[in-house]
Amino acid sequence: MESKPLSDPRDAWPALPLSSAQVQVDLRDGRWRIWCAVRAKWVLLEPEEWVRQHVVQALVQSGWPVARMQLELPVRFGAVDGRVDIACFDRSGNVALAAEVKAPDVPLDQRVADQLARYDLALACPWLLMSNGLRTAAWRREGDGLRVPHRGWPTSEG
């Protein structure tokens, strides 16, 4: 009896406007997996991971070196622990960008913005970004310390 190949889960997900040229997906050991450029290994293909790898590639295209990225960076704000989905570091080892990534069906609402704001309280980094793959919002810290919305992708200062 011949087994039916597993259907590609991406067929049920909305198309993302982010470039997917560098995003690799494969059926391995009976499970769909995606290549994680940051961790340099195959990981399970889930909707949030699909978005995360697209955001990683968009950041790389904007000048952020993958070698200075970390996924699931632990942070503490007050008595609450959290994990930044994507953290990009500057040459001095400080977090320069904190990104919160959600699955495409999760709206970028006040709850997600509040989560990102808590990371900002813990890290005070120059850039904040949130994305569900369909929508992306970014903010840059100005010299006076205020956050201002930024059109386009955050760029690395080197």
C-alpha positions in Angstrom: 0.0 0.0 0.0 1.5 3.3 -1.1 1.3 6.2 1.4 0.0 9.5 0.3 2.6 12.4 0.5 1.8 14.9 3.2 0.3 18.1 1.8 2.3 21.3 2.1 0.9 23.3 5.0 1.7 26.6 3.2 -1.1 25.8 0.8 -3.5 26.8 3.6 -1.6 30.0 4.6 -1.9 33.4 3.0 0.9 34.5 0.6 3.3 36.8 2.3 4.4 40.0 0.6 8.0 39.4 1.9 10.6 37.9 -0.4 10.9 34.1 0.0 13.8 33.6 -2.4 16.1 32.5 0.5 13.6 30.6 2.5 14.0 26.8 2.1 11.3 24.3 3.0 11.5 20.5 2.7 9.6 17.4 3.8 12.1 15.6 6.1 11.4 12.5 8.1 7.7 12.8 7.4 7.4 16.4 8.7 7.6 19.7 6.9 10.6 21.7 8.0 12.1 25.1 7.2 15.8 26.0 7.2 16.6 28.5 10.0 19.5 30.7 8.8 20.1 31.9 12.3 20.2 28.5 14.1 21.7 26.8 10.9 19.4 23.9 11.2 16.1 22.5 10.0 13.1 23.3 12.3 9.4 22.4 12.2 7.4 24.5 9.7 4.8 26.3 11.7 3.0 29.5 10.7 5.0 31.7 13.1 8.2 30.1 12.0 7.3 30.7 8.4 6.9 34.4 9.2 10.1 34.5 11.4 12.3 33.1 8.6 10.8 35.6 6.1 11.5 38.5 8.5 15.0 37.2 9.1 15.6 37.3 5.4 14.1 40.8 5.0 16.4 42.0 7.8 19.5 40.4 6.1 18.5 42.2 2.9 18.4 45.4 4.9 22.0 45.0 6.1 21.6 43.1 9.3 24.2 40.3 9.5 22.7 36.9 10.3 25.8 36.2 12.4 24.6 39.0 14.8 21.1 37.7 15.2 19.7 35.6 18.0 16.2 34.0 18.2 14.2 33.7 21.4 16.5 36.1 23.4 15.5 35.9 27.1 14.6 39.3 28.6 13.3 40.3 32.0 11.1 43.2 32.7 10.2 43.6 36.3 9.2 40.2 37.6 8.1 39.0 34.2 10.3 36.9 31.8 9.9 37.0 28.1 11.7 36.1 24.9 12.4 38.4 22.0 11.6 36.5 18.8 14.4 38.1 16.8 17.2 40.2 18.3 19.8 41.9 16.2 23.1 43.1 17.8 25.4 45.9 17.0 29.2 45.5 16.7 29.5 46.2 20.4 27.2 43.3 21.3 24.2 45.5 22.3 20.7 44.7 21.1 20.1 47.1 18.2 16.7 45.7 17.2 14.0 43.7 18.9 11.4 42.0 16.8 8.1 40.3 17.8 6.8 37.9 15.1 3.3 36.4 15.0 1.6 33.9 12.7 -0.3 35.5 9.7 -3.7 35.0 11.4 -2.7 36.9 14.5 -3.6 40.6 14.3 -0.9 43.2 15.1 -3.1 44.8 17.8 -2.5 46.6 21.1 -1.6 43.4 22.9 1.3 42.8 20.5 2.4 46.4 20.7 2.3 46.2 24.5 4.5 43.0 24.4 7.0 44.9 22.2 6.9 47.9 24.6 7.9 45.6 27.5 10.9 44.5 25.5 11.7 48.1 24.9 11.6 48.8 28.7 14.1 45.9 29.2 16.4 46.6 26.3 16.0 50.3 25.3 17.3 49.4 21.8 17.3 51.7 18.8 14.8 49.7 16.7 11.5 47.8 17.4 9.7 45.8 14.8 6.5 43.6 14.8 5.3 41.5 11.9 2.7 38.9 11.1 4.2 38.5 7.6 1.2 40.4 6.1 1.7 43.6 8.0 4.9 45.0 9.5 5.5 48.0 11.7 8.8 49.4 12.8 9.9 52.2 15.2 13.2 54.0 15.6 14.3 55.8 18.8 15.2 59.4 18.1 18.0 61.3 19.8 15.5 62.7 22.3 14.6 59.1 23.3 11.1 59.2 21.7 10.0 56.4 19.4 8.8 57.4 15.9 7.2 55.1 13.3 9.6 54.2 10.5 8.5 53.4 6.9 10.2 50.4 5.4 12.7 48.0 7.1 15.1 49.1 9.8 18.6 49.3 8.6 21.8 48.3 10.4 24.3 50.9 11.3 27.1 48.5 10.5 
